[in-house]
């Protein structure tokens, strides 16, 4: 595969992920993806023989991998609170930069739940699971039990995604800021409680 074709494919997937975050799966058409990505029309069915459904599914995987990569790279930070704070900051900046029109592509697919394309729901579930595993591993490494790490990881993912939705609806950073503060305090307490007492 030539670099140009590979780049065209990548641009279409990234463009579809952007459009998912802004318009949901129902608002993602081949024409919109081509206009957004600048990719040539003839490349669509060459790269995505499954058409629109395959393109959306790959965009969900792409978005899921992107966020998982951010979480996994944060695991190198010796301070887990700073790592989780950075996750919230990323979403806050994304909301503001997108004028509160851009949300999570994975959530967009999960809430639409298209029976004609069940692979998209599976990809969304896999992305959420991967994010939770990465966060749970971070918390486990810093002294929490495996069970508590899993529960808190699920809570953090649910909280940030819910806060993004609320911030979009309110066109305000209020929900994400409040959620970030409460999660920070909750994790700080949980991590302090897990440390051996002198």
N, CA, C and O of each residue as an XYZ file, in Angstrom:
792
protein
N       0.842     -1.174      0.000
C       0.000      0.000      0.000
C       0.891      1.242      0.000
O       1.817      1.335      0.805
N       0.630      2.168     -0.867
C       1.472      3.358     -0.968
C       1.216      4.273      0.221
O       0.147      4.204      0.827
N       2.202      5.157      0.580
C       2.001      6.061      1.704
C       0.785      6.962      1.496
O       0.077      7.279      2.452
N       0.537      7.383      0.223
C      -0.587      8.267     -0.034
C      -1.905      7.575      0.286
O      -2.800      8.169      0.887
N      -2.014      6.319     -0.119
C      -3.248      5.575      0.164
C      -3.419      5.360      1.659
O      -4.519      5.489      2.196
N      -2.314      5.029      2.327
C      -2.377      4.824      3.766
C      -2.810      6.111      4.446
O      -3.639      6.082      5.356
N      -2.258      7.242      4.015
C      -2.604      8.527      4.596
C      -4.077      8.845      4.346
O      -4.764      9.365      5.225
N      -4.549      8.535      3.163
C      -5.942      8.783      2.815
C      -6.865      7.963      3.728
O      -7.876      8.470      4.214
N      -6.517      6.729      3.951
C      -7.312      5.855      4.817
C      -7.338      6.392      6.246
O      -8.394      6.468      6.874
N      -6.161      6.763      6.749
C      -6.052      7.297      8.101
C      -6.852      8.591      8.236
O      -7.533      8.798      9.241
N      -6.772      9.461      7.231
C      -7.515     10.721      7.276
C      -9.026     10.476      7.315
O      -9.757     11.175      8.016
N      -9.482      9.481      6.559
C     -10.918      9.182      6.565
C     -11.364      8.655      7.933
O     -12.430      9.028      8.422
N     -10.559      7.794      8.545
C     -10.913      7.252      9.857
C     -10.915      8.376     10.902
O     -11.853      8.490     11.691
N      -9.864      9.203     10.904
C      -9.801     10.311     11.860
C     -10.942     11.298     11.611
O     -11.538     11.817     12.556
N     -11.241     11.554     10.344
C     -12.345     12.457     10.018
C     -13.682     11.910     10.483
O     -14.517     12.649     11.003
N     -13.884     10.611     10.294
C     -15.127      9.982     10.760
C     -15.228     10.059     12.284
O     -16.316     10.267     12.821
N     -14.101      9.894     12.984
C     -14.109      9.999     14.454
C     -14.486     11.415     14.878
O     -15.273     11.596     15.808
N     -13.933     12.414     14.207
C     -14.295     13.806     14.508
C     -15.786     14.037     14.312
O     -16.450     14.637     15.157
N     -16.299     13.560     13.201
C     -17.719     13.754     12.891
C     -18.625     13.002     13.861
O     -19.696     13.492     14.218
N     -18.202     11.821     14.287
C     -18.969     11.071     15.291
C     -19.100     11.882     16.570
O     -20.180     11.974     17.153
N     -17.987     12.469     16.999
C     -17.993     13.244     18.231
C     -18.900     14.458     18.157
O     -19.449     14.898     19.167
N     -19.052     14.997     16.956
C     -19.867     16.206     16.803
C     -21.317     15.920     16.430
O     -22.228     16.586     16.922
N     -21.540     14.920     15.552
C     -22.880     14.704     15.001
C     -23.512     13.360     15.364
O     -24.687     13.133     15.074
N     -22.746     12.467     15.995
C     -23.262     11.130     16.255
C     -23.206     10.284     14.995
O     -22.931     10.792     13.908
N     -23.468      8.993     15.144
C     -23.364      8.077     14.001
C     -24.340      8.436     12.888
O     -24.022      8.310     11.706
N     -25.536      8.887     13.278
C     -26.537      9.242     12.276
C     -26.115     10.403     11.398
O     -26.612     10.552     10.281
N     -25.198     11.232     11.894
C     -24.739     12.389     11.135
C     -23.470     12.148     10.342
O     -22.910     13.076      9.758
N     -23.014     10.898     10.321
C     -21.785     10.585      9.583
C     -22.149      9.920      8.264
O     -22.647      8.795      8.235
N     -21.895     10.630      7.184
C     -22.117     10.074      5.847
C     -20.780     10.014      5.122
O     -19.822     10.685      5.504
N     -20.729      9.208      4.081
C     -19.510      9.121      3.275
C     -19.161     10.496      2.723
O     -17.996     10.893      2.745
N     -20.156     11.227      2.229
C     -19.903     12.566      1.675
C     -19.294     13.498      2.718
O     -18.357     14.240      2.424
N     -19.830     13.458      3.931
C     -19.295     14.318      5.000
C     -17.858     13.940      5.342
O     -17.011     14.810      5.544
N     -17.591     12.642      5.406
C     -16.234     12.193      5.732
C     -15.265     12.640      4.643
O     -14.162     13.095      4.945
N     -15.668     12.513      3.378
C     -14.792     12.937      2.279
C     -14.540     14.432      2.328
O     -13.410     14.878      2.131
N     -15.582     15.209      2.588
C     -15.422     16.661      2.664
C     -14.519     17.046      3.835
O     -13.689     17.947      3.719
N     -14.687     16.362      4.951
C     -13.918     16.679      6.153
C     -12.450     16.268      6.020
O     -11.554     16.977      6.478
N     -12.219     15.122      5.392
C     -10.861     14.566      5.315
C     -10.098     14.975      4.063
O      -8.869     14.910      4.027
N     -10.830     15.396      3.039
C     -10.168     15.729      1.772
C      -9.708     14.503      0.996
O      -8.919     14.625      0.059
N     -10.184     13.339      1.369
C      -9.780     12.095      0.694
C     -10.549     11.957     -0.618
O     -11.677     12.435     -0.736
N      -9.935     11.304     -1.602
C     -10.620     11.124     -2.888
C     -11.769     10.118     -2.782
O     -11.664      9.116     -2.074
N     -12.849     10.393     -3.484
C     -14.052      9.551     -3.426
C     -13.750      8.097     -3.784
O     -14.287      7.181     -3.161
N     -12.910      7.884     -4.765
C     -12.625      6.522     -5.218
C     -11.954      5.650     -4.171
O     -11.927      4.426     -4.298
N     -11.413      6.281     -3.137
C     -10.686      5.501     -2.135
C     -11.601      4.874     -1.089
O     -11.175      3.985     -0.351
N     -12.849      5.326     -1.014
C     -13.731      4.866      0.056
C     -13.915      3.357      0.033
O     -13.610      2.690      1.021
N     -14.395      2.816     -1.047
C     -14.692      1.376     -1.069
C     -13.439      0.530     -1.279
O     -13.451     -0.683     -1.070
N     -12.352      1.193     -1.699
C     -11.072      0.481     -1.755
C     -10.608      0.180     -0.326
O     -10.205     -0.941     -0.016
N     -10.670      1.193      0.529
C     -10.205      1.036      1.910
C     -11.270      0.451      2.836
O     -10.951     -0.196      3.834
N     -12.533      0.684      2.496
C     -13.631      0.254      3.366
C     -14.679     -0.490      2.543
O     -15.742      0.053      2.240
N     -14.374     -1.735      2.184
C     -15.329     -2.493      1.363
C     -16.673     -2.689      2.053
O     -17.686     -2.931      1.397
N     -16.678     -2.582      3.380
C     -17.931     -2.682      4.132
C     -18.696     -1.370      4.171
O     -19.746     -1.281      4.807
N     -18.175     -0.350      3.495
C     -18.867      0.929      3.384
C     -18.894      1.729      4.674
O     -17.981      1.659      5.498
N     -19.952      2.480      4.820
C     -20.123      3.408      5.947
C     -20.029      2.693      7.295
O     -19.390      3.205      8.214
N     -20.653      1.522      7.430
C     -20.641      0.796      8.702
C     -19.214      0.436      9.109
O     -18.847      0.572     10.276
N     -18.416     -0.018      8.154
C     -17.028     -0.364      8.465
C     -16.230      0.884      8.845
O     -15.431      0.856      9.781
N     -16.450      1.968      8.120
C     -15.734      3.214      8.397
C     -16.058      3.711      9.811
O     -15.155      4.114     10.544
N     -17.321      3.684     10.192
C     -17.703      4.139     11.531
C     -17.106      3.220     12.591
O     -16.602      3.688     13.612
N     -17.161      1.921     12.350
C     -16.599      0.981     13.317
C     -15.102      1.240     13.508
O     -14.614      1.243     14.638
N     -14.382      1.454     12.424
C     -12.948      1.708     12.537
C     -12.671      3.056     13.198
O     -11.653      3.221     13.869
N     -13.572      4.016     13.012
C     -13.424      5.313     13.673
C     -13.601      5.171     15.185
O     -12.916      5.841     15.959
N     -14.514      4.304     15.601
C     -14.719      4.052     17.040
C     -13.473      3.407     17.633
O     -13.017      3.794     18.709
N     -12.931      2.433     16.934
C     -11.702      1.772     17.398
C     -10.561      2.788     17.488
O      -9.809      2.806     18.463
N     -10.442      3.633     16.459
C      -9.408      4.672     16.411
C      -9.526      5.611     17.622
O      -8.539      5.883     18.305
N     -10.742      6.098     17.875
C     -10.966      7.013     19.002
C     -10.685      6.302     20.330
O     -10.074      6.877     21.231
N     -11.132      5.055     20.441
C     -10.881      4.290     21.658
C      -9.403      4.090     21.907
O      -8.934      4.214     23.038
N      -8.662      3.780     20.845
C      -7.215      3.584     20.965
C      -6.510      4.883     21.362
O      -5.560      4.870     22.145
N      -6.989      6.005     20.812
C      -6.379      7.298     21.110
C      -6.488      7.605     22.605
O      -5.496      7.950     23.247
N      -7.692      7.478     23.150
C      -7.894      7.765     24.574
C      -7.152      6.748     25.439
O      -6.554      7.114     26.451
N      -7.188      5.477     25.048
C      -6.461      4.452     25.806
C      -4.969      4.763     25.836
O      -4.307      4.576     26.856
N      -4.451      5.236     24.716
C      -3.030      5.606     24.654
C      -2.694      6.721     25.628
O      -1.638      6.703     26.261
N      -3.595      7.696     25.751
C      -3.372      8.789     26.703
C      -3.370      8.268     28.133
O      -2.528      8.657     28.943
N      -4.310      7.390     28.438
C      -4.387      6.834     29.794
C      -3.153      5.983     30.072
O      -2.545      6.083     31.138
N      -2.792      5.147     29.105
C      -1.652      4.243     29.297
C      -0.341      5.020     29.427
O       0.533      4.624     30.198
N      -0.193      6.117     28.687
C       1.034      6.905     28.820
C       1.067      7.631     30.163
O       2.140      7.890     30.707
N      -0.119      7.959     30.697
C      -0.188      8.613     32.010
C       0.272      7.677     33.118
O       0.619      8.136     34.206
N       0.282      6.385     32.861
C       0.708      5.426     33.884
C       2.174      5.611     34.253
O       2.613      5.146     35.305
N       2.937      6.289     33.389
C       4.340      6.555     33.699
C       4.486      7.651     34.754
O       5.541      7.790     35.373
N       3.425      8.425     34.953
C       3.465      9.506     35.936
C       3.468      8.894     37.334
O       2.624      8.050     37.634
N       4.398      9.302     38.188
C       4.428      8.735     39.538
C       3.239      9.167     40.395
O       2.995      8.593     41.456
N       2.504     10.173     39.938
C       1.354     10.670     40.692
C       0.063     10.309     39.955
O      -0.246     10.918     38.931
N      -0.704      9.320     40.460
C      -1.921      8.911     39.756
C      -2.979     10.014     39.718
O      -3.779     10.071     38.784
N      -2.990     10.884     40.723
C      -3.956     11.984     40.719
C      -3.674     12.937     39.560
O      -4.597     13.409     38.896
N      -2.414     13.212     39.326
C      -2.041     14.090     38.218
C      -2.443     13.455     36.889
O      -2.878     14.150     35.970
N      -2.297     12.143     36.793
C      -2.663     11.432     35.569
C      -4.165     11.544     35.303
O      -4.573     11.820     34.175
N      -4.993     11.332     36.335
C      -6.445     11.412     36.172
C      -6.866     12.862     35.925
O      -7.749     13.124     35.108
N      -6.234     13.804     36.633
C      -6.529     15.222     36.392
C      -6.262     15.587     34.927
O      -7.017     16.346     34.320
N      -5.182     15.038     34.374
C      -4.833     15.336     32.982
C      -5.898     14.811     32.013
O      -6.150     15.416     30.971
N      -6.512     13.690     32.363
C      -7.585     13.113     31.549
C      -8.771     14.078     31.496
O      -9.346     14.307     30.432
N      -9.131     14.641     32.653
C     -10.225     15.612     32.695
C      -9.847     16.905     31.965
O     -10.671     17.496     31.268
N      -8.610     17.330     32.132
C      -8.155     18.546     31.459
C      -8.233     18.395     29.948
O      -8.627     19.325     29.245
N      -7.858     17.228     29.453
C      -7.940     16.958     28.018
C      -9.368     17.161     27.522
O      -9.588     17.830     26.513
N     -10.335     16.586     28.226
C     -11.730     16.722     27.812
C     -12.232     18.149     27.945
O     -12.984     18.630     27.098
N     -11.820     18.822     29.002
C     -12.228     20.226     29.184
C     -11.735     21.066     28.000
O     -12.491     21.843     27.417
N     -10.455     20.894     27.658
C      -9.880     21.659     26.539
C     -10.576     21.321     25.231
O     -10.824     22.203     24.409
N     -10.888     20.059     25.038
C     -11.567     19.634     23.815
C     -12.960     20.263     23.720
O     -13.377     20.701     22.648
N     -13.669     20.305     24.839
C     -14.996     20.924     24.854
C     -14.915     22.406     24.502
O     -15.672     22.892     23.662
N     -14.004     23.115     25.141
C     -13.880     24.557     24.914
C     -13.438     24.839     23.483
O     -13.998     25.703     22.808
N     -12.423     24.100     23.028
C     -11.904     24.305     21.663
C     -12.983     24.028     20.617
O     -13.025     24.689     19.580
N     -13.843     23.066     20.882
C     -14.907     22.715     19.943
C     -16.203     23.467     20.187
O     -17.241     23.107     19.634
N     -16.155     24.515     21.012
C     -17.329     25.328     21.314
C     -18.487     24.460     21.826
O     -19.650     24.713     21.512
N     -18.154     23.445     22.610
C     -19.124     22.538     23.240
C     -19.956     21.746     22.227
O     -21.038     21.258     22.554
N     -19.454     21.622     21.007
C     -20.158     20.825     20.001
C     -19.547     19.447     19.849
O     -20.149     18.568     19.233
N     -18.362     19.247     20.401
C     -17.636     17.992     20.192
C     -17.632     17.159     21.463
O     -17.213     17.618     22.526
N     -18.104     15.929     21.335
C     -18.101     14.997     22.456
C     -17.262     13.784     22.131
O     -16.372     13.839     21.283
N     -17.544     12.708     22.798
C     -16.780     11.472     22.636
C     -17.374     10.621     21.511
O     -18.556     10.281     21.564
N     -16.588     10.274     20.506
C     -17.084      9.428     19.412
C     -17.565      8.061     19.893
O     -18.497      7.493     19.324
N     -16.935      7.540     20.929
C     -17.314      6.219     21.441
C     -18.699      6.282     22.080
O     -19.526      5.394     21.869
N     -18.947      7.319     22.851
C     -20.270      7.504     23.458
C     -21.329      7.697     22.381
O     -22.434      7.166     22.482
N     -20.979      8.467     21.343
C     -21.936      8.735     20.264
C     -22.463      7.442     19.659
O     -23.654      7.327     19.368
N     -21.589      6.484     19.472
C     -21.999      5.199     18.900
C     -22.728      4.356     19.936
O     -23.715      3.693     19.616
N     -22.252      4.376     21.165
C     -22.865      3.551     22.215
C     -24.323      3.933     22.459
O     -25.163      3.058     22.672
N     -24.631      5.225     22.429
C     -26.003      5.634     22.735
C     -26.958      5.431     21.565
O     -28.168      5.315     21.764
N     -26.424      5.389     20.349
C     -27.311      5.192     19.198
C     -27.665      3.728     19.006
O     -28.767      3.407     18.561
N     -26.737      2.838     19.339
C     -27.004      1.398     19.325
C     -27.756      0.937     18.072
O     -28.914      0.527     18.145
N     -27.088      1.012     16.947
C     -27.656      0.655     15.644
C     -27.724     -0.872     15.496
O     -26.694     -1.538     15.390
N     -28.940     -1.411     15.491
C     -29.100     -2.861     15.370
C     -28.556     -3.405     14.051
O     -28.217     -4.585     13.956
N     -28.475     -2.551     13.041
C     -27.956     -2.981     11.742
C     -26.431     -3.081     11.748
O     -25.846     -3.677     10.844
N     -25.789     -2.503     12.760
C     -24.323     -2.540     12.831
C     -23.897     -2.860     14.267
O     -23.351     -1.995     14.952
N     -24.138     -4.095     14.731
C     -23.824     -4.438     16.128
C     -22.331     -4.375     16.436
O     -21.943     -4.248     17.597
N     -21.489     -4.463     15.400
C     -20.045     -4.398     15.632
C     -19.647     -3.051     16.226
O     -18.659     -2.966     16.955
N     -20.404     -2.001     15.923
C     -20.079     -0.674     16.461
C     -20.294     -0.647     17.972
O     -19.471     -0.097     18.704
N     -21.385     -1.232     18.441
C     -21.635     -1.305     19.889
C     -20.564     -2.151     20.566
O     -20.119     -1.828     21.667
N     -20.149     -3.237     19.908
C     -19.085     -4.080     20.470
C     -17.772     -3.304     20.557
O     -17.041     -3.416     21.541
N     -17.480     -2.518     19.522
C     -16.244     -1.721     19.534
C     -16.288     -0.666     20.628
O     -15.276     -0.401     21.277
N     -17.458     -0.061     20.837
C     -17.607      0.931     21.905
C     -17.397      0.268     23.265
O     -16.692      0.807     24.118
N     -18.004     -0.890     23.466
C     -17.853     -1.610     24.737
C     -16.394     -1.992     24.967
O     -15.903     -1.921     26.094
N     -15.703     -2.396     23.908
C     -14.290     -2.767     24.029
C     -13.439     -1.552     24.391
O     -12.495     -1.666     25.172
N     -13.770     -0.393     23.829
C     -13.023      0.831     24.160
C     -13.216      1.184     25.630
O     -12.245      1.463     26.334
N     -14.469      1.173     26.102
C     -14.720      1.481     27.510
C     -13.982      0.503     28.425
O     -13.408      0.901     29.439
N     -14.003     -0.768     28.059
C     -13.331     -1.791     28.876
C     -11.826     -1.547     28.919
O     -11.201     -1.702     29.968
N     -11.243     -1.167     27.785
C      -9.804     -0.921     27.743
C      -9.433      0.280     28.618
O      -8.434      0.249     29.337
N     -10.251      1.340     28.550
C      -9.974      2.513     29.388
C     -10.046      2.142     30.857
O      -9.211      2.571     31.654
N     -11.045      1.343     31.215
C     -11.193      0.942     32.611
C     -10.017      0.077     33.065
O      -9.519      0.236     34.179
N      -9.577     -0.835     32.202
C      -8.426     -1.682     32.562
C      -7.186     -0.835     32.802
O      -6.440     -1.073     33.752
N      -6.964      0.158     31.935
C      -5.777      1.006     32.076
C      -5.839      1.813     33.377
O      -4.846      1.907     34.098
N      -6.998      2.388     33.671
C      -7.144      3.151     34.913
C      -7.037      2.239     36.132
O      -6.409      2.600     37.127
N      -7.647      1.067     36.055
C      -7.581      0.124     37.176
C      -6.131     -0.284     37.440
O      -5.717     -0.387     38.594
N      -5.364     -0.515     36.385
C      -3.957     -0.899     36.545
C      -3.174      0.229     37.217
O      -2.304     -0.024     38.050
N      -3.481      1.460     36.856
C      -2.823      2.620     37.466
C      -3.121      2.676     38.962
O      -2.212      2.870     39.770
N      -4.384      2.509     39.330
C      -4.777      2.578     40.740
C      -4.236      1.390     41.540
O      -3.818      1.543     42.688
N      -4.250      0.222     40.929
C      -3.717     -0.982     41.569
C      -2.234     -0.800     41.878
O      -1.751     -1.185     42.943
N      -1.528     -0.204     40.925
C      -0.091      0.019     41.099
C       0.202      0.965     42.255
O       1.305      0.967     42.802
N      -0.785      1.763     42.620
C      -0.578      2.736     43.700
C      -1.265      2.330     45.000
O      -1.558      3.170     45.850
N      -1.518      1.018     45.140
C      -1.895      0.501     46.443
C      -3.342      0.119     46.674
O      -3.662     -0.448     47.719
N      -4.228      0.411     45.732
C      -5.621      0.006     45.933
C      -5.777     -1.481     45.628
O      -4.986     -2.058     44.883
N      -6.798     -2.089     46.208
C      -7.050     -3.495     45.915
C      -7.538     -3.629     44.467
O      -7.957     -2.655     43.842
N      -7.471     -4.833     43.966
C      -7.915     -5.070     42.586
C      -9.399     -4.723     42.415
O      -9.790     -4.094     41.432
N     -10.215     -5.141     43.385
C     -11.656     -4.879     43.288
C     -11.950     -3.377     43.333
O     -12.722     -2.870     42.520
N     -11.333     -2.667     44.283
C     -11.562     -1.216     44.401
C     -11.036     -0.495     43.168
O     -11.661      0.457     42.702
N      -9.920     -0.922     42.638
C      -9.354     -0.305     41.435
C     -10.310     -0.443     40.261
O     -10.512      0.505     39.503
N     -10.898     -1.623     40.112
C     -11.853     -1.851     39.016
C     -13.085     -0.972     39.163
O     -13.542     -0.358     38.199
N     -13.622     -0.919     40.390
C     -14.829     -0.111     40.621
C     -14.568      1.373     40.380
O     -15.363      2.053     39.732
N     -13.450      1.869     40.905
C     -13.138      3.286     40.725
C     -12.837      3.613     39.268
O     -13.189      4.693     38.793
N     -12.199      2.703     38.559
C     -11.917      2.938     37.139
C     -13.225      3.069     36.355
O     -13.361      3.955     35.511
N     -14.180      2.187     36.636
C     -15.483      2.273     35.969
C     -16.166      3.588     36.320
O     -16.777      4.227     35.463
N     -16.059      3.990     37.589
C     -16.679      5.236     38.040
C     -16.059      6.447     37.343
O     -16.778      7.357     36.931
N     -14.736      6.467     37.209
C     -14.051      7.592     36.566
C     -14.472      7.706     35.106
O     -14.778      8.800     34.633
N     -14.490      6.592     34.394
C     -14.895      6.620     32.983
C     -16.345      7.098     32.861
O     -16.651      7.956     32.033
N     -17.229      6.543     33.682
C     -18.633      6.956     33.633
C     -18.782      8.438     33.982
O     -19.572      9.150     33.361
N     -18.029      8.894     34.965
C     -18.127     10.286     35.406
C     -17.643     11.248     34.336
O     -18.300     12.251     34.059
N     -16.505     10.953     33.735
C     -15.990     11.888     32.722
C     -16.907     11.919     31.508
O     -17.157     12.989     30.954
N     -17.408     10.771     31.088
C     -18.281     10.743     29.914
C     -19.601     11.459     30.197
O     -20.108     12.191     29.346
N     -20.154     11.248     31.390
C     -21.377     11.950     31.760
C     -21.154     13.448     31.861
O     -22.008     14.237     31.457
N     -20.001     13.841     32.402
C     -19.686     15.266     32.532
C     -19.527     15.922     31.166
O     -19.917     17.074     30.979
N     -18.956     15.192     30.212
C     -18.809     15.729     28.843
C     -20.192     15.975     28.244
O     -20.439     17.025     27.651
N     -21.085     15.012     28.400
C     -22.444     15.155     27.863
C     -23.149     16.350     28.507
O     -23.772     17.152     27.812
N     -23.053     16.469     29.825
C     -23.704     17.580     30.518
C     -23.101     18.923     30.121
O     -23.830     19.896     29.930
N     -21.781     18.985     29.996
C     -21.124     20.234     29.602
C     -21.546     20.658     28.199
O     -21.736     21.844     27.930
N     -21.692     19.678     27.310
C     -22.171     20.007     25.961
C     -23.585     20.571     26.017
O     -23.889     21.575     25.374
N     -24.439     19.918     26.788
C     -25.837     20.362     26.876
C     -25.935     21.764     27.473
O     -26.724     22.589     27.013
N     -25.123     22.028     28.509
C     -25.176     23.315     29.188
C     -24.290     24.374     28.533
O     -24.369     25.559     28.856
N     -23.439     23.916     27.599
C     -22.455     24.806     26.976
C     -21.648     25.535     28.050
O     -21.494     26.756     28.043
N     -21.145     24.719     28.966
C     -20.432     25.248     30.123
C     -19.426     24.213     30.604
O     -19.653     23.011     30.474
N     -18.318     24.679     31.159
C     -17.348     23.742     31.743
C     -17.729     23.384     33.181
O     -17.033     22.605     33.832
N     -18.815     23.942     33.671
C     -19.229     23.676     35.052
C     -19.300     22.201     35.401
O     -18.687     21.788     36.386
N     -20.034     21.372     34.624
C     -20.123     19.957     34.981
C     -18.780     19.224     34.968
O     -18.509     18.407     35.848
N     -17.943     19.517     33.973
C     -16.665     18.781     33.921
C     -15.727     19.264     35.013
O     -14.963     18.472     35.564
N     -15.774     20.559     35.337
C     -14.929     21.072     36.414
C     -15.351     20.492     37.762
O     -14.507     20.075     38.554
N     -16.666     20.466     38.021
C     -17.160     19.916     39.286
C     -16.822     18.440     39.407
O     -16.404     17.979     40.469
N     -17.003     17.700     38.326
C     -16.718     16.264     38.335
C     -15.234     16.006     38.550
O     -14.858     15.121     39.318
N     -14.386     16.784     37.869
C     -12.935     16.624     38.021
C     -12.514     16.851     39.469
O     -11.688     16.108     39.999
N     -13.076     17.868     40.106
C     -12.729     18.170     41.498
C     -13.161     17.039     42.429
O     -12.394     16.610     43.291
N     -14.389     16.560     42.251
C     -14.888     15.486     43.118
C     -14.121     14.181     42.919
O     -13.812     13.482     43.884
N     -13.814     13.856     41.657
C     -13.034     12.632     41.387
C     -11.648     12.759     42.006
O     -11.143     11.808     42.604
N     -11.033     13.928     41.866
C      -9.702     14.149     42.451
C      -9.748     13.900     43.965
O      -8.909     13.184     44.512
N     -10.746     14.506     44.633
C     -10.843     14.355     46.085
C     -11.128     12.903     46.484
O     -10.560     12.399     47.453
N     -12.006     12.239     45.739
C     -12.332     10.845     46.021
C     -11.100      9.950     45.882
O     -10.821      9.125     46.752
N     -10.362     10.122     44.775
C      -9.177      9.289     44.556
C      -8.085      9.607     45.575
O      -7.385      8.710     46.044
N      -7.944     10.882     45.910
C      -6.949     11.269     46.908
C      -7.239     10.558     48.233
O      -6.334     10.013     48.865
N      -8.501     10.569     48.641
C      -8.886      9.897     49.891
C      -8.654      8.394     49.794
O      -8.125      7.782     50.722
N      -9.051      7.801     48.673
C      -8.894      6.347     48.501
C      -7.418      5.948     48.525
O      -7.054      4.949     49.145
N      -6.575      6.722     47.857
C      -5.151      6.388     47.797
C      -4.475      6.601     49.150
O      -3.616      5.813     49.545
N      -4.858      7.662     49.860
C      -4.289      7.899     51.200
C      -4.694      6.766     52.157
O      -3.886      6.292     52.955
N      -5.941      6.351     52.058
C      -6.444      5.281     52.933
C      -5.753      3.949     52.665
O      -5.644      3.107     53.556
N      -5.285      3.763     51.431
C      -4.636      2.502     51.058
C      -3.177      2.438     51.503
O      -2.583      1.360     51.546
N      -2.599      3.601     51.834
C      -1.184      3.616     52.239
C      -1.038      3.038     53.630
O      -1.893      3.248     54.490
N       0.034      2.318     53.849
C       0.268      1.776     55.204
C       0.412      2.923     56.202
O       1.109      3.903     55.941
N      -0.248      2.789     57.334
C      -0.173      3.823     58.377
C       1.073      3.593     59.229
O       1.410      2.452     59.546
N       1.768      4.696     59.605
C       2.985      4.548     60.430
C       2.648      4.072     61.837
O       3.547      3.895     62.660
